[in-house]
Amino acid sequence: MDRLDPDLRIDIRGRVRDHGARQLAIARLSAPQDWQGALRRALAEERRPRPMFASSSEVRLFLESFAVFFTATMMFLL
């Protein structure tokens, strides 16, 4: 088949449907047996209150943002 036939129609819906079914099967096989409990624990951990600055990167981001704000304010006031 050297040339592309413009009248040739390829129906990919079946292939997409089969791919989705394979992805679902893989997701089900890799999920923990107690997936609802695992999901609840992960959500509870995510919603757990944390200290204001839990990591050093957050402190650095705050200090850099404050420095930019302070510099801009001083330049405006001058």
N, C-alpha and C positions, 0 to 999 in steps of 0.2 A: 504494500500500500504506500506508494510514493507520494500521492497527492491527498490533500484533505478534501473529503467529500462534504460539501456544504449542506446536503440534504440528510446527512447522518445525524440522528438525534440520539444523544446518550442520556439515559434516565439514571440519575445518580441517587434518587430517593431511597432505593433499596439498599444501596451501599452505605449511605449515611445512617439509615435505620439500623443496619447490622453493626456498624461501628459504634453507635450509641449503646446498643445491647451489650457489645463486648466491653465497653468502658464501664457500664453499670455492673457487669459481672466482676470485673477486676476490682472496682470500688467495694463491692460487697465482700469479696474474698479478703481484701486487705483491711477491712474494718474490724475493730475488736469485737469479741463476742458480745460484750456488754457495751455496745456503742452508745446507748442512751445514757448510761451512767458516766461513761467517759466524756460525753458531750456536756452533761450537767457539771461535772467536775471542772472541765476546761472553762465553761462559762462562769462558774463561781470564782475560779482563780482570776479570770479577767476582770470581774466586777469587784474584786476585793480592793478595799481602799488602800492606797499606797502613800508613803510619805511624799511631801511636796517635791523634793528633789531626790528621786530614787536612784539615779545614776549620775556619774560624773559628766556624761555628755549633756544631760539636761542642765546641770549647773553651768557648764561652759556656754551652752546656747543662751541661757538667761543672761550671763555676764556679757557676751558679745552683743546681744540685742540691746542691753542697757547701755553699753558703750556707744553704740551707733546712735541711739536715741539721745543720749547725753551730748554727744558731739554735735548732732544736728540742732539741738536746742541751743547750745552755746553759739553756734554759727548764726542762728536766727536772731539771737539776742544782741549779738555784736553788730 
